Amino acid sequence: MDEGDFSHKSLARRVVVAAARSGVDITCDHTYVSRWLKGSIPRGDMPRFIADAIGSKLGRQLTIDDIGMGDAAVSAVQPDLGLDFADRPEIVTTTVADLWRADLAEAEPLVRALPDSAAWNEASVRWLVSPPDGELTRPGNRAVGAVDVEMVRSTADAFSMLDGKFGGGHARRALIQYLHTDVRPMLDGTYSDAVGKQLHSAVAEALMLAGWMSYDSGLHGIAQRYFIQALRMTQAAGDRLLGGSVLSAMSHQATFVGRYREAATLARAALTGPAGSLTPTMAAQFRAMEARALARLGDARGCDLALSEAESQLGLRTPDSDPAYIAYFDEVELAAEFGHCFRDLGRSVQATERGAGSIFGDGLNNRSDFFATMVQAEAYINQGEAGKGFEIALSALLLGEGLKSARCVQYVREFQGRITDGMKRAAEFRNFTEQARGFRLWQQVGTQP
């Protein structure tokens, strides 16, 4: 305030103007400013409006940390932060900034949050039926161009590689810090409609990755919020294909946390939303997600139909017809989906047969290879071939040595649950456990309450 030569009244007037620029009608006078200077922290978006009001006069972008309200804003985080599918793109920008800040501060309402089924349903329906947003042309304090968008995409690609090789827990916080520090100012910058759409699409993809890494780290409430905001970003970008992939990611998470009917619905929404722009690979991946959910529900017929359609669609893929973010889904990935589904349907022999080709073995997809290998181990256990199952489980545990993943821990826990009392009395089980206890994931399960 001293630097900008503000009086209490002049700051209050500028805060009202800053709020109006965001489409918000507020009341603010000099008494409000007096309370802020005495340490009172206003709720909602008011700290953002104060920072914008002061920054506009000083000629530079200010954050709420710059005006001394960052920590207090974290402590005032509401439990429903990030669960809404916002009406306007500028609200999404504010929401993700608040999410990133609160995530980095490990705000309790987010860290302890569980997924909200109603939020999944509302977001998917609103994405399906909402009309396109208007132009994204924006005036700001920093020019943003195509090279900035490419930086966001390339950085997200690097984090995606780390995620697949070492698990979501390895670099998740570093990704959030990058988004908070480097990407937020871009969203507040100056760009044309074309660049704005590209930027929002790139940020949506990075948010989807943040959701995946949070989900893999066991932070399911935070993951759901990133997925919902990613979906809203795809709406602003007009990127229906990416929106479908975000819904598919939501479906994957919903299956993992036991919300099987919601998972099937989300997968169907993913298939429906992109309409005529849907590529065969994406259709195959969305059908596979539906099959996962149906298998958990015990719907063998529905699962078989979805898997058959996924296989047919994947056979229609053509080189260079897909967005880069879906290129990972190929015959190896589909084989892993067959393995998961057949295991869950109790078809152990089919699980071992169809899942046999589900291993990449390239050292870059260690987590995927761990999942597929552990599913194979479970399938053999279920067939009564305990020795073979234990042998394969040891190879999975070796793959998992460098992985920081709550999902991997859960797979080990589920494997342990499939070992019968009879198997535990056998010498081969004792030999297996002697070796298994030397691996990190086995140790982590052993320390769980």
N, C-alpha and C positions, 0 to 999 in steps of 0.2 A: 504493500500500500504506500509506503514511503517512496519507493522508487518511482511509482506511477503517479505520485502526488494526488492520491485519493483522499477525499473526505469520506466520512461514514455515509453521507447521503449520496455522493457521486458513485461510490461502489455499489450501493444498493440499487441505484438506477441501472447501472451497467449489468448487474446480475439479472434483473428483470428482462433486459434486452437479450442477454445470452440465452436465457431460458426460452424466450419467444422464438429465437432462431431455431431451436430444437422442437418447436411446436408445443411448448409447455407454458401454460399461464400460471404465474406464481404471484404471491404477495411478498414484498420484501421492502423494508425501510431501514432507517439508521439504527433502530433498536436491535434489529437482527444482527447487524454488523458489530454492535457493542457486545452482544452475547458471544459471537464467534471469537472476538479478541480476548474474551475472558476464559476461553477454552471450550465453549459449547460447540459440539459437532452436529451440523444439520443432517437430517436423514435423507435417504433417497438420492436423487441426482443433484441436489443442491451443491455439494462440494465440487462437482464437475462444472457447474455453471459459474461458481466463484472463480475457479481456475481459468475458465474461458474468458470471463469478464476482465480479469487482471491481465491475462496474456494478450488479449486483443489490444489493450492500450500500450503494453510494453513492446509489442511487436514480435513476440516469440511464444511458442507453444509451452504451456505450463501443465504439469500433472497435479493431481491432488496431493502427491507426496511433496511437490515443490511448495505448496501452500500449507504444509504441516498437518494435513488431514488424512493422510494415507493409512496410518496405523489404526486410527479411530474408525475409518471406513471399513476396515477388515473386521474389527470387533463388532461392528453393527451389521454384519452380513446377515441377510434374511435367509431362512431355510429354503425358500422357493427360488432363490437366485438361479437363473439360467434354465428354469423349467418351462418358461413361456415361449411360444412361437410368436415373436414380436410382430406388431402391425407394420412397422416401418424399418428400413435398413439401418438408419442412424441409431435406433434403439439397440439393435444387435451389436453395433460397435461399442456402445457403452456397456452392454451386458458382458461381452467377452472380456473387455478390459477389467471389469470388476471380478470376473471369474479368475482371470490369470493372476491378479493381485491376491485374491483370497486364497487361491490354490498355493501360491508360493509361500504365503504366510501360514499355511496349514490350518485355515479357519475351521473350527470344530463343526459348525453346521454342515460343511461340505465333506470333511473327512469321514464323518460318521453316517453320512446320508446313505440311504438305500434307494434303489430304483423305484420310481413312481409310475405304475401302470397307466394311470390316467394321463400323465404327461406324454407317454409314448403315443397313446391313442389320439390325443388332441393334436400333437405335432404332425402326425402322419395324415390325419384328415385335413388339417389346414393346408398342408403342403399340396395335397391332391386337388383341392378345390379353390385355392386362393388365386386371384387374377395376377398377372405379371406386375412387378413393381415398375415404377416409372424410370426415367433416366437417372444414372448414378453420377452425372457430372457434379463435381464438388469444388468449391473454392477453399483453399486452406493456406497454411504457412509454408508448405514444402511441396515442390513439384514431384509428382510420381509418374513414372513412365513404364514402358514395357520391360526395360532392364531390371527395374525393381521387382516386377512380378516374377521375372525369371529367377531372381535371387531367392525369393520366397519358395518357389517350386524346387529349386536345386537344394536349398537347405533342408526342406522337408524330406526330399529324397534321401539325403544323407542320414537323417534321423530314422527314416523307415528302414534303411539297411541295418543300422545298429539295433533297431527293435527286433528284426527277424533273427539276427545272429546272437544277440545277448539278452533279449527279453525286454518287456516294457519298463521294468524297474531300473534298467541300466541308465538310460538317458532321458527319462520322462521329464524330470525337473529342468534339465537343460533346454529341452524343447519349449516348455512353458516360459522359461526366462527369455528365450529368444523372441517368442511371440509378444511377450509383455514389453520388452525393451525396444525391439527393432520393428515389429510389424504394426503395433498400435499407431505409431506416428504416421505410417503410410496410410492407414485407414482415415486419418484426420487430414491428409494432404490434399493437394490440388490435382485433379485428374479429369480426363474426358470420360464420357459415358463408356466408350469401348475399353479404355484402360481400367475404369472402375469395375466393369463386369469381369474382366480378366483377373483383377486383384481380388475381388470377392470370391471368385472360383478358386484361386490359389489358396486363399486363407481358409476357405471351407475345407479344402483337401487337408491342410495342415491341422485344422480343428478335428477332422475325422481321425487323423493319426493320433492326436492328443487323446481322443476318446478311446481308441484302441489300446494305447499304451497305459492309460489309466485303468481301463478294464482289465488288462493283463496284470496290472499291479494290485488288483483287488479293490480299487477305489471305484466302486460301481456307481455311486451317486454322482461323483464328479464326471465319470465317463458318460453317463446319460446326459448330463448337461452339455458337455462338449458336442456330443452327437446332435442334440436338438439345435444348438446354435449353428453347427455346421450345416444342418438341413436348411435353416433359415437363410444362411449365407448363399446356398445354392439357389434359393428362390430369388434373391437379389441379383445374382449373376445370370439368371435365366438358364442355368445348367441342370436340366432335368436328369441327364444321365448320372451325373455326380450325386444328385439328390437320391436317386434310386440306390446307389452304392451306400450312401449314409443310412438309408432305411434297412438295407441288408445287414450292415454292421450292427444296428440296433437289434435286429432279429437274432443275430449271433449271440449278443450279450443276453437277450431275454431268455434264450434257450439255456444258456449256461447258468443263469440264476433261478431257473425252474419256472419261468413264466411262458409255458409252451404255447398256449393258445394265442397270447399276444405276439409271440415270435412268429407263428405261422401267418398271422394277419399282417405283420410288418413286412414279411417277405413277399406276400401277395401285393401289398401296396407298392413295394419296390418294383415289381414286375409291371404293374398297371401304370404307374406315373409317367415314365418316359415315353409311352405309347410308341409311335412309329420310329422313333430314334433309337430304340433299343437294339443293341448288337447281339449276335448269337452268344458270345462269351458271357456277356452280362446276364442274358436270360438264363444261361446255364447256371451261373453262380447264384442267382436269386432263387431258382428252382431247388438248388442244392440246400440252401438255407431253409426253405420250406420243408424239404424232406427231413432235415435234422429235427425240426420241431415236431413233425408228425411222427417220427420214429419214437421220440420221447413220450408222445401221447399214446403210443401203441397202435397207431393207425397204419397198419402194414400196407393196406391197399393204396391209401393216399400217398404214403411214402414211396412205394414202388412206382406209382405214376409220376411223381415229381422227379425221381431219380432217372426214370426212362426219358422224360422230357429234357432233363439236364444233359444227359448223354447225347441225345439227338441234336440238341442245340449246339453243343460243343463241337460236334462233327461238322457243323456248318461254318465254323469260324474261318476267317480269311486273314492273311498277313496284313498288318497295319490298319486293320479296321476298328481297333479298340483304343480307348483312351489309355494312357500309360499306366494309370493306377489299377487297371484290371488285368494287366498283362500277366500277372502272377498266376492267374487261374487257368490251369491247363489240365492235361490228362492225369498228371501226378496228383494235383490238388483234388480232382474229382474222385480219384481212387481213394483218397483219404476220407472223403465224404461218404463214399460207399461203405468203407470200413466202419466209420462211426455209426452210421445208420443201422447196418446189419448187426453190429454188436448190441445196440440198444433194443433191437427187435428180437434178440435172442438167437439169431442165426449165426452161430459162431463159425461154422465151416465156411459159409459164404463171406463172413468178415475177413477170415484169413486169406481166402482166395482173391476176393476183389481188392482187398487192402494191400496185397503183396507188392503192388507197384506204386505205393504211396510215399516212397522215401526219395528225397532229392539227393542226399549224400554229397552235396557240394560244399558243405561248410558254411554256407551263407544263409541257409534256412533251418538252422538248428532247432528252433522251437517247433516248427511244423514237423520236422523229422522226429522230434521227441514225441509229439502228440500221436503221430501215426504209428510209431514203434510201440508206444504204451498200449494203444488200442489193439495192436496185434498180440501183445503179451496177454491182455485181458481175454481176448478171444480164445487163445489156447488154454488159458486157465479154465474158461467156461466149458471147453470141450473135455476137460479132465486130463489134459496133457500138461500137468503142472511143471514138469521138468523143462519142457520147451518154453512154457510161459515165463518161468524164472530166468531162463537164459536170455530171452529177448528183453525182459525187463531190465536186466543188467546193462544191456547195450543202450537202452533208453536212458538209464540213469547216467551213463557215461556221456551221452549227448547233452544231458541237462547240467553238466558241471559248470558251464559258464553262463547259465541262464538265471536271470532274476525275474521270476514270473510266478505270481500267485496262482495262475491257472495250472502251471506245471505241478505245483504242490498239490493242487486239488486232484489232478490226474493220478498222482502217486497215492493219495489217500483213497481214491475210488478203487485203485488196483488192490490195495491192502484189504479193502472191504470184500473183495471177491474171493479171497483165499479162505477156504473152508477149514474147519477144525481138523478134518482128516488130513488135509494137505500139510497143515502145520506140524503134524506128528511125524512126517516123513523126514528122512535124513537130508533129502535134497533141499527141503525148506531151510533147515539149519545151515546148510552150506551157502544157500542163497543169502540169508540174512547176515551171515558173517561178512560177505562181500558187500552187500547193499549198505550196511551201516557206515561204510567208508565214503559214501556219496552224499553230497550236500542236500539234495532234495529229500532223500530218505531221512536224513537227520532233521530237516525242518518239519517233516510230518511227525516225527517222533517227539518233537518238542511242543506240538500243538496240544491245547487242552482238550 
